[in-house]
Amino acid sequence: MFSQSDFRPRCAKWLIATGLFLMLSACVDKPTTLERVKEDGVLRVVTRNSPATYFQDRNGETGFEYELVKRFAEDLGVELKIETSDNMDELFDEMQKPGGPVLAAAGLIDTENRRKQVRFSRPYLDVTPQVIYRNGQSRPTDANDLVGKRIMVLKGSSHAEQLAALKLKNPAIEYEESDAVEVVDLLRMVDEGQIDLTLVDSNELAMNQVYFPNVRVAFDLGEGRQQRWAVALGEDNSLLNEINSFLDKVQKNGTLQRLKDRYYGHVDVLGYVGAYTFAQHLQERLPKYEKYFQTSAKKEQVDWRLLAAIGYQESLWQPSVTSKTGVRGLMMLTQNTAQAMGVTNRLDAKQSIQGGAKYFAYVKDQLDDKIKEPDRTWFALASYNIGSGHLEDARKLADNEGLDPNKWLDVKKMLPRLSQKKWYSKTRYGYARGGEPVSFVANIRRYYDILTWVTQPQLEGSQIAESNLHVPGVNKVKPPEESPPL
């Protein structure tokens, strides 16, 4: 029999031991954030509903941030679940809720204030904050010129923080923060003269420049910055480390650059003047020929917007042009190609489009079966421009260099060599202006990307409204399907 005096210390020791055991068990059993994501099989991500981040088109979800974070989820082997916030304040609130999203992918800039709410990943995109004004108005050249202007920015944005800092130095600067708009709304408001100025990052301007022909960059506000993903505060670095490893990988393997080109490359390729001109031609010229593109594309099983992009690259949608080399018409067909495709009058827009569609489909069908989409489309465009023989020469050069002859990214590096004697002397078909098909394909891809944004969602029978181009993101209108994946 135990005495009462014996029982108390034994009981106390038992309780202490049990408590330690439970504490140790809790420490051992509690999964890390990364382990929890993999166990649940779901990566919960919060973002913004905008063209530069995430939106839904007729085929589903898309957007730069979505494409990137989707690849991260695939790397983890889990399902991606996207949640959207109406404004920045709400986004950061969601990140701090227990059981909330574990990752924010929303084009975020690392600022001192935000570091109190989240932890940031390594950077993945360099951007520059820019002051935007309307063409025809007096151009601001520095921060002092912001005084007396109607300025609006996104509520809770890094741009709002920049303006707040400027206001401390110059109290005469006035601005409005709004959580009822997105970047495309702000650009539209400047374009239409509803506000004088706004601040956006350079990548978002590049993406939307073509839709707003009146907007211009006044000046860069401060140094370039970097966009990052964010995770919740705490000492658990498991997910953050995995994110950084992933971002490093996609930087090295070229995936990140391909996404940048896909979403932000319009102005880089077109130039500002070309972007404005294209916007005008979308309204003034394309409606005259859109039905021909649609009918011919349907017959040849080609996306009509890709066909229209070829037509724009060839003639700026002008049916009566003739080049110095004798190619003519909207699709700029040679006499031999026109005859082979059954075109009797190259200056007839309908016939020219029919001939161009038929020829493109033929060229694409002749490609090596090993070339798969989306590369097959880009190879077909290059062959359409330079000919199949020279394209095969470039593929062989790629193969000799240890590159993949079935990948456009690799073969386009070899095409310019066809104009250099040390290289073309080793090929079957000899000299060619190899840089031209590279530019040809790049331009068409940009025109095609833009057309998928500005055309109405219906692929058949749609007409671009002459007075009101569809602009992605404004009033949450859903754009049409995206271009073939990169």
C-alpha positions as CSV (number, residue, x, y, z in Angstrom):
1,M,0.0,0.0,0.0
2,F,1.2,3.5,-0.9
3,S,0.9,6.2,1.7
4,Q,-0.5,9.5,0.8
5,S,2.9,11.1,1.1
6,D,4.3,8.6,-1.4
7,F,1.5,9.1,-3.9
8,R,1.8,12.9,-4.3
9,P,5.3,13.0,-5.6
10,R,4.7,9.9,-7.8
11,C,1.6,11.6,-9.2
12,A,3.4,14.9,-9.8
13,K,6.2,13.1,-11.7
14,W,3.6,11.2,-13.7
15,L,1.8,14.4,-14.6
16,I,5.0,16.1,-15.6
17,A,6.1,13.1,-17.7
18,T,2.7,13.0,-19.4
19,G,2.8,16.7,-20.1
20,L,6.3,16.4,-21.6
21,F,5.3,13.5,-23.7
22,L,2.3,15.3,-25.0
23,M,4.3,18.4,-25.8
24,L,7.0,16.4,-27.6
25,S,4.3,14.5,-29.5
26,A,2.8,17.8,-30.6
27,C,6.2,19.0,-31.7
28,V,6.9,15.9,-33.7
29,D,3.4,15.4,-35.2
30,K,2.7,19.0,-36.2
31,P,3.2,19.2,-40.0
32,T,5.0,22.1,-41.7
33,T,3.1,24.3,-44.1
34,L,4.6,22.5,-47.0
35,E,3.7,19.1,-45.5
36,R,0.2,20.2,-44.9
37,V,-0.2,21.4,-48.5
38,K,1.0,18.1,-49.8
39,E,-1.2,16.1,-47.3
40,D,-4.3,18.1,-48.3
41,G,-3.4,17.9,-51.9
42,V,-4.4,21.6,-52.4
43,L,-2.4,24.8,-52.8
44,R,-4.6,27.7,-51.8
45,V,-3.5,31.0,-53.5
46,V,-4.9,34.5,-53.2
47,T,-4.5,36.9,-56.1
48,R,-6.2,39.8,-57.9
49,N,-8.7,39.6,-60.7
50,S,-6.8,41.5,-63.5
51,P,-5.2,40.7,-66.9
52,A,-1.7,40.8,-65.4
53,T,-2.6,38.4,-62.6
54,Y,-5.6,36.1,-63.0
55,F,-8.9,36.1,-64.9
56,Q,-11.2,33.6,-66.5
57,D,-11.8,33.4,-70.3
58,R,-14.1,31.0,-72.2
59,N,-11.6,28.2,-71.8
60,G,-11.0,28.6,-68.1
61,E,-8.4,30.3,-66.0
62,T,-5.4,32.3,-67.2
63,G,-3.1,35.2,-66.5
64,F,0.6,35.7,-65.8
65,E,0.5,35.0,-62.1
66,Y,-1.9,32.1,-62.6
67,E,0.3,30.5,-65.2
68,L,3.3,30.7,-62.9
69,V,1.6,29.5,-59.7
70,K,-0.1,26.7,-61.6
71,R,3.3,25.4,-62.6
72,F,4.4,25.6,-58.9
73,A,1.3,23.5,-57.9
74,E,2.2,21.0,-60.6
75,D,5.7,20.8,-59.2
76,L,4.3,20.1,-55.8
77,G,1.9,17.5,-57.2
78,V,-1.2,19.2,-55.8
79,E,-4.3,20.9,-57.0
80,L,-4.3,24.7,-57.3
81,K,-7.2,26.6,-55.7
82,I,-7.4,30.3,-56.6
83,E,-9.1,32.8,-54.4
84,T,-9.4,36.5,-55.4
85,S,-9.5,39.7,-53.3
86,D,-11.3,42.8,-54.4
87,N,-8.5,45.0,-53.1
88,M,-5.0,44.9,-51.6
89,D,-6.1,45.4,-48.0
90,E,-8.4,42.4,-48.3
91,L,-5.7,40.3,-49.8
92,F,-3.3,40.9,-46.9
93,D,-6.1,40.3,-44.4
94,E,-6.8,36.9,-46.0
95,M,-3.1,36.0,-45.7
96,Q,-3.3,36.5,-41.9
97,K,-6.4,34.5,-41.3
98,P,-5.9,31.0,-39.7
99,G,-6.7,28.4,-42.3
100,G,-6.5,31.0,-45.1
101,P,-4.5,30.9,-48.3
102,V,-0.9,30.0,-47.8
103,L,0.5,32.0,-50.8
104,A,-0.2,35.4,-52.4
105,A,0.6,35.7,-56.1
106,A,-0.6,39.1,-57.1
107,G,2.3,41.1,-58.6
108,L,3.3,42.3,-55.1
109,I,6.1,44.7,-54.4
110,D,8.2,44.2,-51.2
111,T,7.7,47.3,-49.0
112,E,8.5,48.1,-45.4
113,N,4.8,48.3,-44.5
114,R,4.0,45.0,-46.1
115,R,6.8,43.2,-44.4
116,K,4.8,43.7,-41.2
117,Q,2.1,41.5,-42.7
118,V,3.8,38.9,-44.8
119,R,7.2,37.4,-45.8
120,F,8.4,37.7,-49.4
121,S,9.9,35.3,-51.8
122,R,12.9,35.9,-54.1
123,P,12.0,38.2,-57.0
124,Y,10.7,37.0,-60.4
125,L,9.9,40.1,-62.3
126,D,11.6,43.5,-62.6
127,V,9.2,46.4,-63.0
128,T,9.4,50.2,-62.9
129,P,6.7,52.4,-61.3
130,Q,5.6,55.0,-64.0
131,V,3.5,58.1,-63.9
132,I,0.9,57.9,-66.8
133,Y,-0.7,60.9,-68.5
134,R,-2.9,61.6,-71.5
135,N,-1.4,62.5,-74.9
136,G,-2.1,66.1,-75.7
137,Q,-1.9,67.2,-72.1
138,S,1.0,68.9,-70.5
139,R,3.6,66.2,-69.7
140,P,4.7,66.1,-66.0
141,T,8.5,65.7,-65.7
142,D,9.0,65.3,-62.0
143,A,7.1,64.9,-58.7
144,N,6.5,68.7,-58.4
145,D,4.4,68.5,-61.5
146,L,1.9,66.3,-59.7
147,V,0.5,69.2,-57.7
148,G,-2.9,70.3,-58.9
149,K,-3.5,67.1,-60.9
150,R,-6.4,64.6,-60.5
151,I,-4.6,61.5,-59.5
152,M,-6.0,58.1,-58.7
153,V,-4.3,54.8,-57.7
154,L,-5.3,51.4,-56.4
155,K,-6.1,51.5,-52.7
156,G,-3.5,49.8,-50.6
157,S,-1.1,49.6,-53.5
158,S,2.7,50.2,-53.4
159,H,1.9,53.2,-55.6
160,A,-0.3,54.6,-52.9
161,E,2.6,54.2,-50.5
162,Q,4.9,56.1,-52.9
163,L,2.4,59.0,-53.2
164,A,2.0,59.1,-49.4
165,A,5.8,59.5,-49.1
166,L,5.8,62.3,-51.7
167,K,2.9,64.1,-49.9
168,L,5.0,64.2,-46.7
169,K,7.6,66.2,-48.6
170,N,5.0,68.2,-50.6
171,P,1.6,68.5,-48.9
172,A,0.2,70.2,-52.0
173,I,0.1,66.8,-53.8
174,E,-3.4,65.4,-53.7
175,Y,-4.5,61.9,-54.8
176,E,-7.3,59.4,-54.4
177,E,-7.1,55.7,-53.6
178,S,-9.9,53.5,-54.9
179,D,-10.7,49.9,-54.3
180,A,-13.4,50.0,-57.0
181,V,-11.0,49.9,-59.9
182,E,-8.1,47.8,-61.3
183,V,-5.1,48.9,-63.4
184,V,-7.0,48.7,-66.7
185,D,-9.7,50.9,-65.3
186,L,-7.1,53.5,-64.3
187,L,-5.5,53.5,-67.8
188,R,-9.0,53.8,-69.4
189,M,-9.8,56.8,-67.1
190,V,-6.6,58.5,-68.2
191,D,-7.2,57.6,-71.8
192,E,-10.7,59.1,-71.7
193,G,-9.6,62.2,-69.6
194,Q,-11.6,61.2,-66.5
195,I,-8.4,61.6,-64.4
196,D,-5.2,63.4,-65.2
197,L,-2.6,60.9,-63.9
198,T,-2.2,57.5,-62.5
199,L,0.7,55.2,-61.4
200,V,1.2,51.7,-62.8
201,D,4.1,49.3,-63.1
202,S,5.8,49.1,-66.4
203,N,4.8,45.5,-67.0
204,E,1.1,46.3,-66.7
205,L,1.4,49.2,-69.0
206,A,3.2,47.0,-71.6
207,M,0.4,44.5,-71.4
208,N,-2.4,47.1,-71.9
209,Q,-0.7,49.8,-74.0
210,V,-2.3,48.6,-77.2
211,Y,-5.8,49.1,-75.9
212,F,-5.3,52.8,-74.9
213,P,-3.8,54.8,-77.7
214,N,-3.9,58.1,-75.7
215,V,-1.9,57.0,-72.7
216,R,1.8,57.9,-72.4
217,V,4.6,57.6,-69.8
218,A,5.3,60.9,-68.2
219,F,8.3,59.7,-66.1
220,D,9.5,56.9,-64.0
221,L,8.8,57.4,-60.3
222,G,11.8,56.1,-58.4
223,E,14.0,53.2,-59.1
224,G,13.0,49.9,-60.6
225,R,11.5,47.3,-58.2
226,Q,10.8,43.6,-58.2
227,Q,7.6,41.6,-57.9
228,R,7.5,38.7,-55.5
229,W,5.2,36.1,-54.0
230,A,4.3,36.3,-50.3
231,V,3.6,33.8,-47.5
232,A,2.2,34.3,-44.0
233,L,4.4,35.6,-41.1
234,G,6.0,33.0,-38.9
235,E,9.1,30.9,-38.4
236,D,8.0,28.0,-40.7
237,N,10.1,28.4,-43.8
238,S,9.2,25.2,-45.5
239,L,6.9,26.6,-48.2
240,L,9.0,29.8,-48.7
241,N,12.1,27.7,-49.3
242,E,10.2,25.6,-51.8
243,I,8.9,28.7,-53.6
244,N,12.4,30.1,-53.8
245,S,13.7,26.9,-55.2
246,F,10.9,26.8,-57.8
247,L,11.4,30.4,-58.9
248,D,15.1,29.8,-59.3
249,K,14.4,26.7,-61.5
250,V,11.9,28.5,-63.8
251,Q,14.4,31.4,-64.1
252,K,17.1,29.0,-65.3
253,N,15.1,26.8,-67.6
254,G,13.5,29.6,-69.5
255,T,9.9,29.1,-68.4
256,L,9.8,32.5,-66.7
257,Q,11.1,34.3,-69.7
258,R,8.5,32.6,-72.0
259,L,5.7,33.7,-69.7
260,K,7.1,37.3,-69.7
261,D,7.2,37.3,-73.5
262,R,3.7,35.9,-73.7
263,Y,2.1,38.4,-71.4
264,Y,4.3,41.5,-71.5
265,G,6.0,41.4,-74.9
266,H,3.6,43.4,-77.0
267,V,5.3,46.8,-76.8
268,D,8.8,45.3,-76.9
269,V,8.0,43.8,-80.3
270,L,5.6,46.4,-81.8
271,G,7.0,49.6,-80.3
272,Y,4.7,52.3,-79.1
273,V,3.9,53.7,-82.5
274,G,3.1,50.2,-83.8
275,A,0.9,49.5,-80.9
276,Y,-1.2,52.7,-81.5
277,T,-1.4,52.0,-85.2
278,F,-2.5,48.5,-84.6
279,A,-5.3,49.7,-82.2
280,Q,-6.5,52.0,-84.9
281,H,-6.5,49.4,-87.6
282,L,-8.4,47.0,-85.3
283,Q,-11.3,49.4,-85.5
284,E,-11.0,50.8,-89.0
285,R,-9.8,47.8,-91.1
286,L,-10.4,44.4,-89.5
287,P,-14.2,44.6,-89.5
288,K,-14.2,44.7,-93.3
289,Y,-12.4,41.3,-93.6
290,E,-13.2,39.5,-90.3
291,K,-15.9,37.3,-91.9
292,Y,-13.5,36.2,-94.6
293,F,-10.9,35.2,-92.0
294,Q,-13.5,33.3,-90.0
295,T,-14.9,31.5,-93.0
296,S,-11.5,30.5,-94.4
297,A,-10.1,29.6,-91.1
298,K,-13.0,27.3,-90.3
299,K,-12.6,25.5,-93.6
300,E,-8.9,25.0,-93.1
301,Q,-9.2,24.3,-89.3
302,V,-7.0,27.3,-88.3
303,D,-7.8,29.9,-85.6
304,W,-9.2,32.9,-87.6
305,R,-7.3,35.3,-85.3
306,L,-4.0,33.7,-86.2
307,L,-4.9,34.0,-89.9
308,A,-5.8,37.7,-89.3
309,A,-2.5,38.2,-87.5
310,I,-0.7,36.8,-90.6
311,G,-2.7,39.1,-92.8
312,Y,-1.8,42.1,-90.7
313,Q,1.9,41.3,-90.7
314,E,1.9,40.8,-94.4
315,S,-0.2,43.9,-95.5
316,L,-1.6,45.8,-92.5
317,W,-5.0,44.4,-93.8
318,Q,-4.7,46.2,-97.1
319,P,-5.9,44.2,-100.1
320,S,-4.3,46.2,-102.9
321,V,-0.7,46.4,-101.8
322,T,2.2,45.1,-104.0
323,S,5.8,44.5,-102.7
324,K,9.0,45.3,-104.6
325,T,9.4,41.5,-105.1
326,G,6.0,41.2,-106.8
327,V,4.0,39.5,-104.0
328,R,0.5,41.1,-103.8
329,G,-2.7,41.3,-101.9
330,L,-3.8,41.2,-98.3
331,M,-2.0,37.9,-97.7
332,M,0.9,38.9,-100.0
333,L,0.9,35.8,-102.1
334,T,3.4,35.1,-104.8
335,Q,2.1,34.4,-108.3
336,N,3.1,30.7,-108.0
337,T,1.5,30.2,-104.6
338,A,-1.7,32.0,-105.7
339,Q,-2.0,29.7,-108.7
340,A,-1.3,26.6,-106.6
341,M,-4.0,27.6,-104.1
342,G,-6.6,28.4,-106.8
343,V,-6.5,32.2,-106.5
344,T,-7.3,34.0,-109.7
345,N,-7.1,37.6,-108.4
346,R,-4.6,38.3,-105.7
347,L,-6.0,41.8,-105.1
348,D,-9.4,40.4,-104.2
349,A,-9.4,40.3,-100.3
350,K,-11.7,37.3,-100.1
351,Q,-9.6,35.2,-102.5
352,S,-6.4,36.3,-101.0
353,I,-7.5,35.3,-97.5
354,Q,-8.8,31.9,-98.8
355,G,-5.4,31.3,-100.6
356,G,-3.4,32.3,-97.5
357,A,-5.4,30.1,-95.2
358,K,-5.1,27.1,-97.6
359,Y,-1.4,27.7,-98.0
360,F,-0.7,28.0,-94.3
361,A,-2.7,24.8,-93.6
362,Y,-0.7,23.0,-96.3
363,V,2.7,24.3,-94.9
364,K,1.7,23.2,-91.4
365,D,0.7,19.7,-92.7
366,Q,4.1,19.2,-94.4
367,L,6.1,19.6,-91.2
368,D,7.8,16.8,-89.5
369,D,5.4,14.8,-87.3
370,K,7.8,15.1,-84.4
371,I,7.0,18.8,-84.1
372,K,4.1,19.1,-81.7
373,E,1.9,22.1,-80.8
374,P,2.4,24.8,-79.9
375,D,5.8,24.7,-81.7
376,R,4.2,23.3,-84.8
377,T,2.3,26.6,-85.3
378,W,5.4,28.7,-84.9
379,F,7.4,26.4,-87.3
380,A,4.6,26.7,-89.8
381,L,4.7,30.5,-89.7
382,A,8.5,30.4,-90.2
383,S,8.1,28.0,-93.2
384,Y,5.3,30.3,-94.6
385,N,7.9,33.1,-94.5
386,I,11.2,31.6,-95.5
387,G,10.3,28.2,-97.0
388,S,10.5,24.7,-95.8
389,G,14.1,24.0,-97.1
390,H,15.7,26.8,-95.1
391,L,13.7,25.9,-92.1
392,E,15.0,22.3,-92.3
393,D,18.6,23.7,-92.6
394,A,18.0,25.6,-89.3
395,R,16.7,22.5,-87.7
396,K,19.8,20.5,-88.7
397,L,22.0,23.3,-87.3
398,A,20.1,23.1,-84.1
399,D,20.5,19.4,-83.9
400,N,24.3,19.7,-84.6
401,E,24.5,22.2,-81.7
402,G,22.9,19.7,-79.3
403,L,19.6,21.7,-79.3
404,D,16.1,20.4,-79.9
405,P,15.2,20.7,-83.6
406,N,11.5,20.3,-82.7
407,K,11.4,23.3,-80.3
408,W,10.9,26.8,-81.7
409,L,12.9,28.4,-78.9
410,D,16.0,26.4,-80.1
411,V,15.6,26.6,-83.8
412,K,14.9,30.4,-83.9
413,K,18.5,30.8,-82.4
414,M,19.8,29.0,-85.5
415,L,17.8,30.8,-88.2
416,P,19.9,34.0,-88.2
417,R,23.0,31.9,-89.0
418,L,21.6,31.2,-92.4
419,S,22.8,34.7,-93.4
420,Q,26.4,34.0,-92.3
421,K,28.7,32.3,-94.8
422,K,30.5,30.2,-92.2
423,W,27.1,28.6,-91.5
424,Y,25.1,28.7,-94.7
425,S,28.0,27.2,-96.6
426,K,27.4,24.0,-94.7
427,T,23.6,23.8,-95.4
428,R,21.7,22.3,-98.3
429,Y,19.8,25.3,-99.4
430,G,22.4,28.0,-98.7
431,Y,22.0,31.6,-97.9
432,A,18.7,33.0,-96.4
433,R,17.7,36.2,-94.5
434,G,17.3,34.0,-91.5
435,G,16.5,36.9,-89.1
436,E,13.3,37.7,-91.0
437,P,11.3,34.6,-90.0
438,V,12.2,35.1,-86.4
439,S,10.8,38.7,-86.5
440,F,7.9,37.4,-88.6
441,V,6.9,34.8,-86.0
442,A,7.4,37.2,-83.1
443,N,5.2,39.9,-84.6
444,I,2.4,37.5,-85.5
445,R,2.4,36.0,-82.1
446,R,2.0,39.5,-80.6
447,Y,-0.8,40.4,-83.0
448,Y,-2.4,37.1,-82.3
449,D,-2.2,37.6,-78.6
450,I,-3.8,41.0,-78.8
451,L,-6.5,39.8,-81.1
452,T,-7.4,37.1,-78.6
453,W,-7.9,39.9,-76.0
454,V,-9.8,42.4,-78.0
455,T,-12.2,40.2,-80.0
456,Q,-15.6,39.3,-78.7
457,P,-15.8,35.9,-76.9
458,Q,-17.7,34.3,-79.8
459,L,-15.4,32.7,-82.3
460,E,-18.1,32.5,-84.9
461,G,-19.9,35.6,-86.2
462,S,-18.3,38.1,-83.8
463,Q,-17.6,41.6,-85.0
464,I,-15.3,44.1,-83.3
465,A,-17.5,47.0,-82.3
466,E,-16.2,50.1,-84.1
467,S,-17.0,52.4,-81.3
468,N,-16.1,50.2,-78.3
469,L,-13.2,47.8,-78.4
470,H,-13.5,45.0,-75.8
471,V,-10.8,45.7,-73.1
472,P,-9.8,42.8,-70.7
473,G,-10.5,43.3,-67.1
474,V,-12.8,46.3,-67.3
475,N,-16.1,45.5,-65.6
476,K,-14.9,42.0,-65.3
477,V,-15.7,41.1,-69.0
478,K,-14.2,37.8,-69.8
479,P,-11.8,37.8,-72.8
480,P,-11.7,35.0,-75.3
481,E,-9.5,31.9,-75.2
482,E,-5.7,32.5,-75.0
483,S,-3.2,31.9,-77.7
484,P,-1.6,28.4,-78.0
485,P,0.5,27.8,-74.8
486,L,4.2,28.5,-74.8
